[in-house]
């Protein structure tokens, strides 16, 4: 499957790993071309992150392993785009 974009809900402790460490780990995975890490919520002990990763033929298990090897935790896939081109989400009007 040609995985082109994946948006993940990721948690990390406030102290470690740093956002730079997480970014470096993800960028080290073959097929990853770019990423965005956004802090969604800050708790006393944790940061809730939205991690958007784009590339060509990315390997999801390797991406999650890279994130978890830093000490962060992947909670869910919030968006996935695969195929020969990008398909954007269009909210249906009611």
PDB file of N, CA, C and O in Angstrom:
ATOM      1  N   UNK A   1       0.851  -1.181   0.000  1.00  0.00           N
ATOM      2  CA  UNK A   1       0.000   0.000   0.000  1.00  0.00           C
ATOM      3  C   UNK A   1       0.891   1.237   0.000  1.00  0.00           C
ATOM      4  O   UNK A   1       1.871   1.308   0.742  1.00  0.00           O
ATOM      5  N   UNK A   2       0.543   2.206  -0.835  1.00  0.00           N
ATOM      6  CA  UNK A   2       1.292   3.458  -0.890  1.00  0.00           C
ATOM      7  C   UNK A   2       0.718   4.422   0.146  1.00  0.00           C
ATOM      8  O   UNK A   2      -0.179   5.211  -0.151  1.00  0.00           O
ATOM      9  N   UNK A   3       1.247   4.347   1.359  1.00  0.00           N
ATOM     10  CA  UNK A   3       0.812   5.231   2.449  1.00  0.00           C
ATOM     11  C   UNK A   3       1.428   6.603   2.225  1.00  0.00           C
ATOM     12  O   UNK A   3       2.650   6.742   2.195  1.00  0.00           O
ATOM     13  N   UNK A   4       0.575   7.623   2.066  1.00  0.00           N
ATOM     14  CA  UNK A   4       1.035   8.971   1.727  1.00  0.00           C
ATOM     15  C   UNK A   4       0.934   9.958   2.883  1.00  0.00           C
ATOM     16  O   UNK A   4       1.757  10.867   2.991  1.00  0.00           O
ATOM     17  N   UNK A   5      -0.063   9.792   3.748  1.00  0.00           N
ATOM     18  CA  UNK A   5      -0.204  10.670   4.918  1.00  0.00           C
ATOM     19  C   UNK A   5      -0.794   9.854   6.059  1.00  0.00           C
ATOM     20  O   UNK A   5      -1.677   9.020   5.861  1.00  0.00           O
ATOM     21  N   UNK A   6      -0.286  10.114   7.249  1.00  0.00           N
ATOM     22  CA  UNK A   6      -0.870   9.528   8.443  1.00  0.00           C
ATOM     23  C   UNK A   6      -0.855  10.603   9.525  1.00  0.00           C
ATOM     24  O   UNK A   6       0.155  11.271   9.744  1.00  0.00           O
ATOM     25  N   UNK A   7      -2.000  10.756  10.199  1.00  0.00           N
ATOM     26  CA  UNK A   7      -2.118  11.704  11.303  1.00  0.00           C
ATOM     27  C   UNK A   7      -2.332  10.874  12.566  1.00  0.00           C
ATOM     28  O   UNK A   7      -3.274  10.088  12.662  1.00  0.00           O
ATOM     29  N   UNK A   8      -1.436  11.067  13.527  1.00  0.00           N
ATOM     30  CA  UNK A   8      -1.438  10.259  14.740  1.00  0.00           C
ATOM     31  C   UNK A   8      -1.692  11.100  15.978  1.00  0.00           C
ATOM     32  O   UNK A   8      -1.284  12.259  16.053  1.00  0.00           O
ATOM     33  N   UNK A   9      -2.373  10.501  16.950  1.00  0.00           N
ATOM     34  CA  UNK A   9      -2.523  11.067  18.294  1.00  0.00           C
ATOM     35  C   UNK A   9      -1.415  10.433  19.126  1.00  0.00           C
ATOM     36  O   UNK A   9      -1.408   9.219  19.331  1.00  0.00           O
ATOM     37  N   UNK A  10      -0.483  11.247  19.604  1.00  0.00           N
ATOM     38  CA  UNK A  10       0.694  10.764  20.322  1.00  0.00           C
ATOM     39  C   UNK A  10       0.793  11.489  21.653  1.00  0.00           C
ATOM     40  O   UNK A  10       0.550  12.693  21.733  1.00  0.00           O
ATOM     41  N   UNK A  11       1.151  10.749  22.704  1.00  0.00           N
ATOM     42  CA  UNK A  11       1.402  11.346  24.027  1.00  0.00           C
ATOM     43  C   UNK A  11       2.864  11.175  24.389  1.00  0.00           C
ATOM     44  O   UNK A  11       3.500  10.184  24.030  1.00  0.00           O
ATOM     45  N   UNK A  12       3.386  12.165  25.110  1.00  0.00           N
ATOM     46  CA  UNK A  12       4.748  12.088  25.640  1.00  0.00           C
ATOM     47  C   UNK A  12       4.769  12.774  26.999  1.00  0.00           C
ATOM     48  O   UNK A  12       3.909  13.605  27.292  1.00  0.00           O
ATOM     49  N   UNK A  13       5.745  12.430  27.822  1.00  0.00           N
ATOM     50  CA  UNK A  13       5.882  13.131  29.093  1.00  0.00           C
ATOM     51  C   UNK A  13       6.396  14.536  28.817  1.00  0.00           C
ATOM     52  O   UNK A  13       6.966  14.797  27.757  1.00  0.00           O
ATOM     53  N   UNK A  14       6.198  15.431  29.761  1.00  0.00           N
ATOM     54  CA  UNK A  14       6.635  16.812  29.589  1.00  0.00           C
ATOM     55  C   UNK A  14       8.153  16.878  29.406  1.00  0.00           C
ATOM     56  O   UNK A  14       8.653  17.646  28.584  1.00  0.00           O
ATOM     57  N   UNK A  15       8.875  16.073  30.174  1.00  0.00           N
ATOM     58  CA  UNK A  15      10.332  16.163  30.176  1.00  0.00           C
ATOM     59  C   UNK A  15      10.991  15.517  28.953  1.00  0.00           C
ATOM     60  O   UNK A  15      11.816  16.156  28.301  1.00  0.00           O
ATOM     61  N   UNK A  16      10.660  14.316  28.638  1.00  0.00           N
ATOM     62  CA  UNK A  16      11.328  13.555  27.582  1.00  0.00           C
ATOM     63  C   UNK A  16      10.330  12.710  26.834  1.00  0.00           C
ATOM     64  O   UNK A  16       9.337  12.303  27.437  1.00  0.00           O
ATOM     65  N   UNK A  17      10.515  12.426  25.602  1.00  0.00           N
ATOM     66  CA  UNK A  17      11.520  12.958  24.681  1.00  0.00           C
ATOM     67  C   UNK A  17      11.142  14.369  24.233  1.00  0.00           C
ATOM     68  O   UNK A  17      10.001  14.801  24.401  1.00  0.00           O
ATOM     69  N   UNK A  18      12.097  15.067  23.671  1.00  0.00           N
ATOM     70  CA  UNK A  18      11.782  16.391  23.139  1.00  0.00           C
ATOM     71  C   UNK A  18      11.063  16.228  21.796  1.00  0.00           C
ATOM     72  O   UNK A  18      11.106  15.162  21.183  1.00  0.00           O
ATOM     73  N   UNK A  19      10.412  17.285  21.359  1.00  0.00           N
ATOM     74  CA  UNK A  19       9.763  17.254  20.041  1.00  0.00           C
ATOM     75  C   UNK A  19      10.799  17.033  18.939  1.00  0.00           C
ATOM     76  O   UNK A  19      10.520  16.371  17.939  1.00  0.00           O
ATOM     77  N   UNK A  20      11.991  17.591  19.129  1.00  0.00           N
ATOM     78  CA  UNK A  20      13.059  17.405  18.141  1.00  0.00           C
ATOM     79  C   UNK A  20      13.483  15.939  18.056  1.00  0.00           C
ATOM     80  O   UNK A  20      13.752  15.438  16.964  1.00  0.00           O
ATOM     81  N   UNK A  21      13.546  15.247  19.197  1.00  0.00           N
ATOM     82  CA  UNK A  21      13.910  13.830  19.193  1.00  0.00           C
ATOM     83  C   UNK A  21      12.861  12.993  18.461  1.00  0.00           C
ATOM     84  O   UNK A  21      13.198  12.084  17.703  1.00  0.00           O
ATOM     85  N   UNK A  22      11.594  13.308  18.697  1.00  0.00           N
ATOM     86  CA  UNK A  22      10.519  12.591  18.005  1.00  0.00           C
ATOM     87  C   UNK A  22      10.601  12.859  16.503  1.00  0.00           C
ATOM     88  O   UNK A  22      10.500  11.932  15.700  1.00  0.00           O
ATOM     89  N   UNK A  23      10.784  14.122  16.124  1.00  0.00           N
ATOM     90  CA  UNK A  23      10.878  14.487  14.706  1.00  0.00           C
ATOM     91  C   UNK A  23      12.044  13.774  14.030  1.00  0.00           C
ATOM     92  O   UNK A  23      11.889  13.242  12.931  1.00  0.00           O
ATOM     93  N   UNK A  24      13.208  13.758  14.675  1.00  0.00           N
ATOM     94  CA  UNK A  24      14.377  13.083  14.113  1.00  0.00           C
ATOM     95  C   UNK A  24      14.116  11.603  13.890  1.00  0.00           C
ATOM     96  O   UNK A  24      14.487  11.047  12.856  1.00  0.00           O
ATOM     97  N   UNK A  25      13.475  10.968  14.865  1.00  0.00           N
ATOM     98  CA  UNK A  25      13.185   9.541  14.762  1.00  0.00           C
ATOM     99  C   UNK A  25      12.248   9.261  13.585  1.00  0.00           C
ATOM    100  O   UNK A  25      12.471   8.320  12.823  1.00  0.00           O
ATOM    101  N   UNK A  26      11.212  10.068  13.438  1.00  0.00           N
ATOM    102  CA  UNK A  26      10.256   9.859  12.342  1.00  0.00           C
ATOM    103  C   UNK A  26      10.915  10.117  10.996  1.00  0.00           C
ATOM    104  O   UNK A  26      10.713   9.352  10.053  1.00  0.00           O
ATOM    105  N   UNK A  27      11.703  11.185  10.893  1.00  0.00           N
ATOM    106  CA  UNK A  27      12.366  11.515   9.628  1.00  0.00           C
ATOM    107  C   UNK A  27      13.388  10.453   9.222  1.00  0.00           C
ATOM    108  O   UNK A  27      13.782  10.384   8.057  1.00  0.00           O
ATOM    109  N   UNK A  28      13.812   9.635  10.167  1.00  0.00           N
ATOM    110  CA  UNK A  28      14.743   8.553   9.867  1.00  0.00           C
ATOM    111  C   UNK A  28      14.092   7.338   9.229  1.00  0.00           C
ATOM    112  O   UNK A  28      14.788   6.413   8.812  1.00  0.00           O
ATOM    113  N   UNK A  29      12.767   7.327   9.147  1.00  0.00           N
ATOM    114  CA  UNK A  29      12.052   6.193   8.560  1.00  0.00           C
ATOM    115  C   UNK A  29      11.989   6.381   7.041  1.00  0.00           C
ATOM    116  O   UNK A  29      11.628   7.449   6.546  1.00  0.00           O
ATOM    117  N   UNK A  30      12.346   5.326   6.322  1.00  0.00           N
ATOM    118  CA  UNK A  30      12.340   5.378   4.857  1.00  0.00           C
ATOM    119  C   UNK A  30      10.955   5.733   4.325  1.00  0.00           C
ATOM    120  O   UNK A  30       9.947   5.195   4.782  1.00  0.00           O
ATOM    121  N   UNK A  31      10.918   6.642   3.357  1.00  0.00           N
ATOM    122  CA  UNK A  31       9.665   7.060   2.732  1.00  0.00           C
ATOM    123  C   UNK A  31       9.076   8.319   3.327  1.00  0.00           C
ATOM    124  O   UNK A  31       8.244   8.970   2.694  1.00  0.00           O
ATOM    125  N   UNK A  32       9.496   8.681   4.544  1.00  0.00           N
ATOM    126  CA  UNK A  32       8.976   9.894   5.172  1.00  0.00           C
ATOM    127  C   UNK A  32       9.671  11.100   4.544  1.00  0.00           C
ATOM    128  O   UNK A  32      10.899  11.171   4.492  1.00  0.00           O
ATOM    129  N   UNK A  33       8.858  12.051   4.066  1.00  0.00           N
ATOM    130  CA  UNK A  33       9.391  13.251   3.421  1.00  0.00           C
ATOM    131  C   UNK A  33       9.224  14.500   4.277  1.00  0.00           C
ATOM    132  O   UNK A  33      10.056  15.405   4.213  1.00  0.00           O
ATOM    133  N   UNK A  34       8.158  14.564   5.079  1.00  0.00           N
ATOM    134  CA  UNK A  34       7.901  15.761   5.877  1.00  0.00           C
ATOM    135  C   UNK A  34       6.977  15.406   7.031  1.00  0.00           C
ATOM    136  O   UNK A  34       6.271  14.399   6.995  1.00  0.00           O
ATOM    137  N   UNK A  35       6.996  16.252   8.057  1.00  0.00           N
ATOM    138  CA  UNK A  35       6.104  16.032   9.194  1.00  0.00           C
ATOM    139  C   UNK A  35       5.789  17.346   9.880  1.00  0.00           C
ATOM    140  O   UNK A  35       6.480  18.350   9.710  1.00  0.00           O
ATOM    141  N   UNK A  36       4.722  17.303  10.661  1.00  0.00           N
ATOM    142  CA  UNK A  36       4.299  18.433  11.487  1.00  0.00           C
ATOM    143  C   UNK A  36       3.921  17.859  12.843  1.00  0.00           C
ATOM    144  O   UNK A  36       3.127  16.922  12.927  1.00  0.00           O
ATOM    145  N   UNK A  37       4.488  18.421  13.904  1.00  0.00           N
ATOM    146  CA  UNK A  37       4.117  18.026  15.261  1.00  0.00           C
ATOM    147  C   UNK A  37       3.479  19.241  15.923  1.00  0.00           C
ATOM    148  O   UNK A  37       4.103  20.295  16.046  1.00  0.00           O
ATOM    149  N   UNK A  38       2.225  19.081  16.348  1.00  0.00           N
ATOM    150  CA  UNK A  38       1.487  20.163  16.998  1.00  0.00           C
ATOM    151  C   UNK A  38       1.092  19.722  18.393  1.00  0.00           C
ATOM    152  O   UNK A  38       0.550  18.633  18.581  1.00  0.00           O
ATOM    153  N   UNK A  39       1.370  20.582  19.381  1.00  0.00           N
ATOM    154  CA  UNK A  39       0.942  20.296  20.747  1.00  0.00           C
ATOM    155  C   UNK A  39      -0.537  20.653  20.850  1.00  0.00           C
ATOM    156  O   UNK A  39      -0.926  21.808  20.679  1.00  0.00           O
ATOM    157  N   UNK A  40      -1.355  19.636  21.135  1.00  0.00           N
ATOM    158  CA  UNK A  40      -2.802  19.831  21.218  1.00  0.00           C
ATOM    159  C   UNK A  40      -3.225  20.202  22.633  1.00  0.00           C
ATOM    160  O   UNK A  40      -4.104  21.042  22.826  1.00  0.00           O
ATOM    161  N   UNK A  41      -2.599  19.577  23.616  1.00  0.00           N
ATOM    162  CA  UNK A  41      -2.992  19.806  25.005  1.00  0.00           C
ATOM    163  C   UNK A  41      -1.801  19.542  25.917  1.00  0.00           C
ATOM    164  O   UNK A  41      -0.995  18.648  25.657  1.00  0.00           O
ATOM    165  N   UNK A  42      -1.696  20.331  26.997  1.00  0.00           N
ATOM    166  CA  UNK A  42      -0.642  20.146  27.986  1.00  0.00           C
ATOM    167  C   UNK A  42      -1.291  19.839  29.320  1.00  0.00           C
ATOM    168  O   UNK A  42      -2.161  20.571  29.793  1.00  0.00           O
ATOM    169  N   UNK A  43      -0.854  18.748  29.914  1.00  0.00           N
ATOM    170  CA  UNK A  43      -1.305  18.332  31.242  1.00  0.00           C
ATOM    171  C   UNK A  43      -0.120  18.554  32.188  1.00  0.00           C
ATOM    172  O   UNK A  43       0.943  19.000  31.758  1.00  0.00           O
ATOM    173  N   UNK A  44      -0.299  18.251  33.442  1.00  0.00           N
ATOM    174  CA  UNK A  44       0.788  18.411  34.404  1.00  0.00           C
ATOM    175  C   UNK A  44       1.976  17.541  34.028  1.00  0.00           C
ATOM    176  O   UNK A  44       3.121  17.978  34.144  1.00  0.00           O
ATOM    177  N   UNK A  45       1.722  16.314  33.579  1.00  0.00           N
ATOM    178  CA  UNK A  45       2.796  15.372  33.299  1.00  0.00           C
ATOM    179  C   UNK A  45       2.973  15.025  31.824  1.00  0.00           C
ATOM    180  O   UNK A  45       4.014  14.487  31.446  1.00  0.00           O
ATOM    181  N   UNK A  46       1.981  15.319  30.982  1.00  0.00           N
ATOM    182  CA  UNK A  46       2.057  14.866  29.594  1.00  0.00           C
ATOM    183  C   UNK A  46       1.691  15.960  28.585  1.00  0.00           C
ATOM    184  O   UNK A  46       1.027  16.946  28.906  1.00  0.00           O
ATOM    185  N   UNK A  47       2.150  15.740  27.368  1.00  0.00           N
ATOM    186  CA  UNK A  47       1.759  16.561  26.225  1.00  0.00           C
ATOM    187  C   UNK A  47       1.020  15.654  25.255  1.00  0.00           C
ATOM    188  O   UNK A  47       1.483  14.556  24.948  1.00  0.00           O
ATOM    189  N   UNK A  48      -0.125  16.112  24.773  1.00  0.00           N
ATOM    190  CA  UNK A  48      -0.898  15.403  23.760  1.00  0.00           C
ATOM    191  C   UNK A  48      -0.541  16.047  22.423  1.00  0.00           C
ATOM    192  O   UNK A  48      -0.729  17.249  22.241  1.00  0.00           O
ATOM    193  N   UNK A  49      -0.029  15.248  21.491  1.00  0.00           N
ATOM    194  CA  UNK A  49       0.472  15.751  20.220  1.00  0.00           C
ATOM    195  C   UNK A  49      -0.359  15.244  19.049  1.00  0.00           C
ATOM    196  O   UNK A  49      -0.892  14.134  19.083  1.00  0.00           O
ATOM    197  N   UNK A  50      -0.462  16.067  18.020  1.00  0.00           N
ATOM    198  CA  UNK A  50      -0.984  15.635  16.732  1.00  0.00           C
ATOM    199  C   UNK A  50       0.225  15.606  15.803  1.00  0.00           C
ATOM    200  O   UNK A  50       0.873  16.628  15.577  1.00  0.00           O
ATOM    201  N   UNK A  51       0.518  14.426  15.268  1.00  0.00           N
ATOM    202  CA  UNK A  51       1.683  14.255  14.404  1.00  0.00           C
ATOM    203  C   UNK A  51       1.196  13.910  13.001  1.00  0.00           C
ATOM    204  O   UNK A  51       0.601  12.856  12.781  1.00  0.00           O
ATOM    205  N   UNK A  52       1.458  14.818  12.051  1.00  0.00           N
ATOM    206  CA  UNK A  52       1.079  14.614  10.652  1.00  0.00           C
ATOM    207  C   UNK A  52       2.345  14.285   9.878  1.00  0.00           C
ATOM    208  O   UNK A  52       3.317  15.040   9.897  1.00  0.00           O
ATOM    209  N   UNK A  53       2.317  13.133   9.189  1.00  0.00           N
ATOM    210  CA  UNK A  53       3.492  12.652   8.474  1.00  0.00           C
ATOM    211  C   UNK A  53       3.099  12.411   7.020  1.00  0.00           C
ATOM    212  O   UNK A  53       2.075  11.786   6.742  1.00  0.00           O
ATOM    213  N   UNK A  54       3.923  12.913   6.089  1.00  0.00           N
ATOM    214  CA  UNK A  54       3.661  12.702   4.675  1.00  0.00           C
ATOM    215  C   UNK A  54       4.888  12.136   3.987  1.00  0.00           C
ATOM    216  O   UNK A  54       6.023  12.391   4.389  1.00  0.00           O
ATOM    217  N   UNK A  55       4.633  11.355   2.930  1.00  0.00           N
ATOM    218  CA  UNK A  55       5.726  10.777   2.163  1.00  0.00           C
ATOM    219  C   UNK A  55       5.193   9.846   1.092  1.00  0.00           C
ATOM    220  O   UNK A  55       4.048   9.970   0.657  1.00  0.00           O
ATOM    221  N   UNK A  56       6.029   8.916   0.674  1.00  0.00           N
ATOM    222  CA  UNK A  56       5.683   7.946  -0.363  1.00  0.00           C
ATOM    223  C   UNK A  56       5.980   6.547   0.164  1.00  0.00           C
ATOM    224  O   UNK A  56       7.086   6.285   0.638  1.00  0.00           O
ATOM    225  N   UNK A  57       5.015   5.661   0.088  1.00  0.00           N
ATOM    226  CA  UNK A  57       5.183   4.259   0.469  1.00  0.00           C
ATOM    227  C   UNK A  57       5.791   4.123   1.868  1.00  0.00           C
ATOM    228  O   UNK A  57       6.724   3.350   2.083  1.00  0.00           O
ATOM    229  N   UNK A  58       5.242   4.889   2.809  1.00  0.00           N
ATOM    230  CA  UNK A  58       5.744   4.850   4.178  1.00  0.00           C
ATOM    231  C   UNK A  58       5.327   3.550   4.856  1.00  0.00           C
ATOM    232  O   UNK A  58       4.291   2.971   4.528  1.00  0.00           O
ATOM    233  N   UNK A  59       6.140   3.100   5.800  1.00  0.00           N
ATOM    234  CA  UNK A  59       5.899   1.857   6.528  1.00  0.00           C
ATOM    235  C   UNK A  59       5.353   2.209   7.911  1.00  0.00           C
ATOM    236  O   UNK A  59       6.100   2.642   8.788  1.00  0.00           O
ATOM    237  N   UNK A  60       4.033   2.018   8.104  1.00  0.00           N
ATOM    238  CA  UNK A  60       3.401   2.407   9.371  1.00  0.00           C
ATOM    239  C   UNK A  60       4.029   1.726  10.581  1.00  0.00           C
ATOM    240  O   UNK A  60       4.305   2.412  11.565  1.00  0.00           O
ATOM    241  N   UNK A  61       4.269   0.417  10.566  1.00  0.00           N
ATOM    242  CA  UNK A  61       4.898  -0.194  11.742  1.00  0.00           C
ATOM    243  C   UNK A  61       6.265   0.414  12.075  1.00  0.00           C
ATOM    244  O   UNK A  61       6.612   0.539  13.249  1.00  0.00           O
ATOM    245  N   UNK A  62       7.033   0.789  11.065  1.00  0.00           N
ATOM    246  CA  UNK A  62       8.338   1.418  11.330  1.00  0.00           C
ATOM    247  C   UNK A  62       8.167   2.813  11.906  1.00  0.00           C
ATOM    248  O   UNK A  62       8.957   3.235  12.751  1.00  0.00           O
ATOM    249  N   UNK A  63       7.150   3.532  11.463  1.00  0.00           N
ATOM    250  CA  UNK A  63       6.879   4.868  12.010  1.00  0.00           C
ATOM    251  C   UNK A  63       6.507   4.765  13.487  1.00  0.00           C
ATOM    252  O   UNK A  63       7.054   5.490  14.318  1.00  0.00           O
ATOM    253  N   UNK A  64       5.582   3.869  13.814  1.00  0.00           N
ATOM    254  CA  UNK A  64       5.171   3.737  15.215  1.00  0.00           C
ATOM    255  C   UNK A  64       6.321   3.239  16.079  1.00  0.00           C
ATOM    256  O   UNK A  64       6.473   3.680  17.218  1.00  0.00           O
ATOM    257  N   UNK A  65       7.127   2.334  15.556  1.00  0.00           N
ATOM    258  CA  UNK A  65       8.290   1.848  16.312  1.00  0.00           C
ATOM    259  C   UNK A  65       9.274   2.981  16.583  1.00  0.00           C
ATOM    260  O   UNK A  65       9.819   3.087  17.682  1.00  0.00           O
ATOM    261  N   UNK A  66       9.501   3.830  15.578  1.00  0.00           N
ATOM    262  CA  UNK A  66      10.421   4.960  15.751  1.00  0.00           C
ATOM    263  C   UNK A  66       9.921   5.906  16.830  1.00  0.00           C
ATOM    264  O   UNK A  66      10.699   6.371  17.663  1.00  0.00           O
ATOM    265  N   UNK A  67       8.619   6.194  16.816  1.00  0.00           N
ATOM    266  CA  UNK A  67       8.034   7.084  17.839  1.00  0.00           C
ATOM    267  C   UNK A  67       8.140   6.448  19.215  1.00  0.00           C
ATOM    268  O   UNK A  67       8.564   7.099  20.170  1.00  0.00           O
ATOM    269  N   UNK A  68       7.760   5.185  19.323  1.00  0.00           N
ATOM    270  CA  UNK A  68       7.749   4.518  20.627  1.00  0.00           C
ATOM    271  C   UNK A  68       9.154   4.270  21.161  1.00  0.00           C
ATOM    272  O   UNK A  68       9.343   4.197  22.376  1.00  0.00           O
ATOM    273  N   UNK A  69      10.146   4.139  20.279  1.00  0.00           N
ATOM    274  CA  UNK A  69      11.536   3.995  20.725  1.00  0.00           C
ATOM    275  C   UNK A  69      12.060   5.261  21.393  1.00  0.00           C
ATOM    276  O   UNK A  69      13.039   5.204  22.138  1.00  0.00           O
ATOM    277  N   UNK A  70      11.421   6.410  21.137  1.00  0.00           N
ATOM    278  CA  UNK A  70      11.826   7.650  21.806  1.00  0.00           C
ATOM    279  C   UNK A  70      11.234   7.741  23.214  1.00  0.00           C
ATOM    280  O   UNK A  70      11.686   8.543  24.031  1.00  0.00           O
ATOM    281  N   UNK A  71      10.217   6.912  23.492  1.00  0.00           N
ATOM    282  CA  UNK A  71       9.537   6.960  24.784  1.00  0.00           C
ATOM    283  C   UNK A  71       8.141   7.546  24.701  1.00  0.00           C
ATOM    284  O   UNK A  71       7.418   7.564  25.697  1.00  0.00           O
ATOM    285  N   UNK A  72       7.750   8.027  23.525  1.00  0.00           N
ATOM    286  CA  UNK A  72       6.391   8.536  23.331  1.00  0.00           C
ATOM    287  C   UNK A  72       5.467   7.352  23.027  1.00  0.00           C
ATOM    288  O   UNK A  72       5.933   6.245  22.759  1.00  0.00           O
ATOM    289  N   UNK A  73       4.150   7.597  23.069  1.00  0.00           N
ATOM    290  CA  UNK A  73       3.162   6.536  22.872  1.00  0.00           C
ATOM    291  C   UNK A  73       2.163   6.952  21.796  1.00  0.00           C
ATOM    292  O   UNK A  73       1.594   8.042  21.861  1.00  0.00           O
ATOM    293  N   UNK A  74       1.950   6.083  20.807  1.00  0.00           N
ATOM    294  CA  UNK A  74       0.946   6.317  19.767  1.00  0.00           C
ATOM    295  C   UNK A  74      -0.383   5.794  20.283  1.00  0.00           C
ATOM    296  O   UNK A  74      -0.505   4.616  20.620  1.00  0.00           O
ATOM    297  N   UNK A  75      -1.400   6.688  20.346  1.00  0.00           N
ATOM    298  CA  UNK A  75      -2.722   6.291  20.835  1.00  0.00           C
ATOM    299  C   UNK A  75      -3.668   5.880  19.715  1.00  0.00           C
ATOM    300  O   UNK A  75      -4.430   4.925  19.866  1.00  0.00           O
ATOM    301  N   UNK A  76      -3.626   6.596  18.588  1.00  0.00           N
ATOM    302  CA  UNK A  76      -4.563   6.263  17.520  1.00  0.00           C
ATOM    303  C   UNK A  76      -4.117   6.868  16.199  1.00  0.00           C
ATOM    304  O   UNK A  76      -3.305   7.792  16.146  1.00  0.00           O
ATOM    305  N   UNK A  77      -4.687   6.303  15.127  1.00  0.00           N
ATOM    306  CA  UNK A  77      -4.575   6.908  13.796  1.00  0.00           C
ATOM    307  C   UNK A  77      -5.813   7.774  13.630  1.00  0.00           C
ATOM    308  O   UNK A  77      -6.934   7.268  13.685  1.00  0.00           O
ATOM    309  N   UNK A  78      -5.625   9.077  13.428  1.00  0.00           N
ATOM    310  CA  UNK A  78      -6.752   9.988  13.261  1.00  0.00           C
ATOM    311  C   UNK A  78      -7.062  10.271  11.793  1.00  0.00           C
ATOM    312  O   UNK A  78      -8.166  10.705  11.465  1.00  0.00           O
ATOM    313  N   UNK A  79      -6.100  10.028  10.914  1.00  0.00           N
ATOM    314  CA  UNK A  79      -6.336  10.159   9.476  1.00  0.00           C
ATOM    315  C   UNK A  79      -5.303   9.316   8.745  1.00  0.00           C
ATOM    316  O   UNK A  79      -4.158   9.194   9.180  1.00  0.00           O
ATOM    317  N   UNK A  80      -5.727   8.739   7.632  1.00  0.00           N
ATOM    318  CA  UNK A  80      -4.823   7.951   6.805  1.00  0.00           C
ATOM    319  C   UNK A  80      -5.166   8.218   5.345  1.00  0.00           C
ATOM    320  O   UNK A  80      -6.331   8.152   4.954  1.00  0.00           O
ATOM    321  N   UNK A  81      -4.145   8.520   4.536  1.00  0.00           N
ATOM    322  CA  UNK A  81      -4.337   8.732   3.101  1.00  0.00           C
ATOM    323  C   UNK A  81      -3.389   7.786   2.378  1.00  0.00           C
ATOM    324  O   UNK A  81      -2.191   7.753   2.659  1.00  0.00           O
ATOM    325  N   UNK A  82      -3.939   7.019   1.447  1.00  0.00           N
ATOM    326  CA  UNK A  82      -3.131   6.060   0.700  1.00  0.00           C
ATOM    327  C   UNK A  82      -3.559   6.057  -0.753  1.00  0.00           C
ATOM    328  O   UNK A  82      -4.670   6.476  -1.077  1.00  0.00           O
ATOM    329  N   UNK A  83      -2.682   5.585  -1.632  1.00  0.00           N
ATOM    330  CA  UNK A  83      -3.010   5.476  -3.051  1.00  0.00           C
ATOM    331  C   UNK A  83      -2.044   6.244  -3.915  1.00  0.00           C
ATOM    332  O   UNK A  83      -0.944   6.594  -3.487  1.00  0.00           O
ATOM    333  N   UNK A  84      -2.470   6.506  -5.146  1.00  0.00           N
ATOM    334  CA  UNK A  84      -1.611   7.188  -6.118  1.00  0.00           C
ATOM    335  C   UNK A  84      -1.609   8.706  -5.988  1.00  0.00           C
ATOM    336  O   UNK A  84      -0.741   9.379  -6.545  1.00  0.00           O
ATOM    337  N   UNK A  85      -2.586   9.248  -5.248  1.00  0.00           N
ATOM    338  CA  UNK A  85      -2.649  10.705  -5.059  1.00  0.00           C
ATOM    339  C   UNK A  85      -3.272  11.003  -3.706  1.00  0.00           C
ATOM    340  O   UNK A  85      -3.831  10.119  -3.056  1.00  0.00           O
ATOM    341  N   UNK A  86      -3.169  12.263  -3.289  1.00  0.00           N
ATOM    342  CA  UNK A  86      -3.735  12.698  -2.014  1.00  0.00           C
ATOM    343  C   UNK A  86      -5.223  12.958  -2.187  1.00  0.00           C
ATOM    344  O   UNK A  86      -5.643  13.566  -3.172  1.00  0.00           O
ATOM    345  N   UNK A  87      -6.000  12.509  -1.253  1.00  0.00           N
ATOM    346  CA  UNK A  87      -7.437  12.779  -1.220  1.00  0.00           C
ATOM    347  C   UNK A  87      -7.710  13.518   0.087  1.00  0.00           C
ATOM    348  O   UNK A  87      -7.451  12.993   1.169  1.00  0.00           O
ATOM    349  N   UNK A  88      -8.226  14.722  -0.018  1.00  0.00           N
ATOM    350  CA  UNK A  88      -8.506  15.520   1.173  1.00  0.00           C
ATOM    351  C   UNK A  88      -9.894  15.231   1.709  1.00  0.00           C
ATOM    352  O   UNK A  88     -10.808  14.902   0.954  1.00  0.00           O
ATOM    353  N   UNK A  89     -10.041  15.355   3.002  1.00  0.00           N
ATOM    354  CA  UNK A  89     -11.332  15.163   3.669  1.00  0.00           C
ATOM    355  C   UNK A  89     -12.240  16.330   3.325  1.00  0.00           C
ATOM    356  O   UNK A  89     -11.838  17.489   3.423  1.00  0.00           O
ATOM    357  N   UNK A  90     -13.462  16.022   2.921  1.00  0.00           N
ATOM    358  CA  UNK A  90     -14.467  17.047   2.634  1.00  0.00           C
ATOM    359  C   UNK A  90     -15.641  16.803   3.573  1.00  0.00           C
ATOM    360  O   UNK A  90     -16.265  15.742   3.539  1.00  0.00           O
ATOM    361  N   UNK A  91     -15.934  17.784   4.402  1.00  0.00           N
ATOM    362  CA  UNK A  91     -17.026  17.657   5.349  1.00  0.00           C
ATOM    363  C   UNK A  91     -18.356  17.746   4.589  1.00  0.00           C
ATOM    364  O   UNK A  91     -18.587  18.687   3.829  1.00  0.00           O
ATOM    365  N   UNK A  92     -19.206  16.773   4.801  1.00  0.00           N
ATOM    366  CA  UNK A  92     -20.513  16.750   4.135  1.00  0.00           C
ATOM    367  C   UNK A  92     -21.432  17.797   4.762  1.00  0.00           C
ATOM    368  O   UNK A  92     -21.507  17.915   5.985  1.00  0.00           O
ATOM    369  N   UNK A  93     -22.118  18.543   3.929  1.00  0.00           N
ATOM    370  CA  UNK A  93     -23.086  19.530   4.434  1.00  0.00           C
ATOM    371  C   UNK A  93     -24.412  18.849   4.639  1.00  0.00           C
ATOM    372  O   UNK A  93     -24.807  17.996   3.844  1.00  0.00           O
ATOM    373  N   UNK A  94     -25.104  19.217   5.695  1.00  0.00           N
ATOM    374  CA  UNK A  94     -26.419  18.634   5.974  1.00  0.00           C
ATOM    375  C   UNK A  94     -27.428  19.703   6.167  1.00  0.00           C
ATOM    376  O   UNK A  94     -28.599  19.411   6.412  1.00  0.00           O
TER     377      UNK A  94
END
